């Protein structure tokens, strides 16, 4: 695992660079603050989450960051998650890694035990799932379809990759009534209604997936299944 470097800042110029990221972490924590060492150790374990120490009070005020707060900003569900260290009963590196991992929700998030918690805690309760066998040659092109579409549905749907060959994901296949021979398939899960829909079997193209998403958002899928 590569080690993440903590940037100092952001100044207002650096802030613009950080806002180009899908998800990023900012903290106003100082060296003298409780939890500083644990925070720095945790960041080194996060190879996919860029993090900066913020010293600009103008930026603090803009994003609600305090001197002892770790904040995660996400574009996928347009959400900010704050951890105020002064209110934490216990601060340790493992706990901070878990906080950052759970909240590391990207435009396209791979489903696993850690990310599941963040996905289900998100304010966006609709998930579009690509269930595929990651060991097959079709996997990468299908993921690209997902990655191309995901930003268009930010704040409306979370795009989730499910590796159907992983035993730990067997319950996902069971929930959608799928067998490994049925993969790859696209499905929608509505966490509010606790209901699911499968896109009809066939070629998975950008146009078909977009139509499937739009038909859900327009209420057409719900009417058909009523």
N, C-alpha and C positions, 0 to 999 in steps of 0.2 A: 504494500500500500504506500502510495506516495504521501509525503508530508505536506500539509497545507501551510502556507506562510500567511501570517497576520499582517495585513497592510495597516500603516498608520494613517489616520485621517478618519472619515473622508473630509477633505476640504470641499468647498462647493464644486470645484472642477472635478475632483475624484468622484464625488457623489454622482455626477452624470455618467461616469464610466460604470459605476456599480449598478446603476439603474438599467443598464443594458443586459444584465444577467437575468436568468430565469428566476433564480432564488439567491438571496444573499443575506449574510448576517452582519449586524452592526452592534457594537457594544461601546458604552461610555465608561466601562470599568477602568480604574486606574491601578497602578502597581500596588498602592497601599490598601486597596479595597479588599474586603473579604471575598474569596473565591477567585482572585486573579490568577494564582498559580494553577488552580484546577481548570480554569477556563483556557489558559494557554496550552495546557497538556491535552485538553479535549480537542482543541482546534487542530492540533497536529495529526489527529486520527481521522479528521474529516477531509478526504481527498477530493470530494466533489462539491463542497460548500465553501465559496469564497467568503472570507470574514475580514472585517476591518475594525480597528479601534478608532472610535470617533472622539475628537477633541473640540469640534466646532459646536458651540452652544446653539448657534443658529440652526444647525442641522438637527440637534437634539430637540429643539422646540418644534421643528417642522414635523418630525416623525414620532414625537412622544417618547424620546429616549431619555432616560435618567442616567446618572453617573454609575449606578450599580445594576443596570439593566442589559440583558442580552436580547436582542430583537432579531427575528427572522422575517424577511420580506419575501412574499411569493407572488409571482404573476399569474400562476395557473388558476388560483381561486381568488386573486386580488385581496389577499389577507396578510395581516401582520400579527405575529405571535410574540408576546413579550414574556420574559422570565426575569422577575425582580429578585435579585439575589438576597436582598435584605429581608425578604419575606419567606425565603426558603428555609425549611427546618434543617435540612442537611445539604451540603454542597460537596460533591465529589466528582471526579473526572468521568466516571461511568455514567452518572446521572446526567451530566451536561452533554455527553456524547449522545445519549438516548434522546434528550430534548432536541438536539440539532438534527439527528437522524429522522425522528418522527416528523419533524416539520420541514424536512427537505423534500417538499413536493414540487416536482417539475411539471413542465407542460406534458411530458410523458413519463409516468412513474412506474417502475417495475414493482410488481406486487410481491411482498414477502412479509414475514412476521413483523418486522420493524416498521415498514412503510404502511402496513394495513392500519395501524393505530392512527397515523396522521391522516390517511385517506378518510377514515370514518369519522374523525373529529372535525374535518373540514366543514365550513359553512355551505360548501357546494356538495349537495347530496346525490347528484346524478353522476354515475360513472359509466364511461364507455370503455368496454373491455375488448382487447384483442387477445384471444386465447389461442396460443400457437405452441408448437413443439420447437423450442429454440435450437434443437439439433438438426432441423431440416433446412434445406436450401431456400425455402420460401420465406423464412423468417425475416431476414434483413429488408427485402423490398417492402414487406407489409409494415414493418416498423417505420419505414420512411413515409408511407402513406399516413400513418398516425402522426408523425412529427410534422408533416406539412399542414395537417388540418388543426392540430391542437391549439395553436395560438388564436385561431378564429373563434374558439369556443371558451376562451378564458373567462372565468367567473360564471360559466353556465354548466360546463361538464368537466370532469377530471378524466383524462385519458390514461388508461391503466394497461400495462403489459402483464399478462399472466403466462408463465411458462408451464404449459400443460404436461410436460414430461417430469415435472417435479412432484414427488409424492406428497409434499406438504401442501400442494395446490389441488389435491384430489377433490376437496370439498367444493371448490369453485366449479369444477366440471360437473360434479354431481348436482349442484344447485341449478345449473343451466340445462341439466339433462343431457350432457355431452359425454361421449367416449373419445378416447385418444384417436380413433379412426375418423372421427368427425372433424378434426382440426385441420386447418385453422378456421375459427369462427369469430364473429363480432357480436357482442351483446351489450345491452344497456341494463344497468341496475339503478332503480329509483329507491334511494334510502328512506325517503319520506313515506312512500306507500309500501315499501318492501316488496316491490314487484320487478319482474325481469322481462326482457324482450330479446329475441334473437333475430339478427338480420337473416333473411332467407339465404339458404346455401347458394353458393355460386362464386364467381370471381370477385375477389375483394379489390375494388378500385376506389380511387379518391372520390369519384362521382357517386358511387353507390353508398359509401360510408357517409358522405355529406348529406345525401338524401335521407338516409336512415336517421341521422342526428336531427335534421331539420323537421322530419315528420314527428319525432318525439317532442321537440320544443314547440311545435305548432299544435300539439295535442292529438294528432292524427293516429298515432300508435295506440294511445289510450282508448280512443273511440273504437278502433277496430277490435280491441281485446275485451271491450266491455260486454 
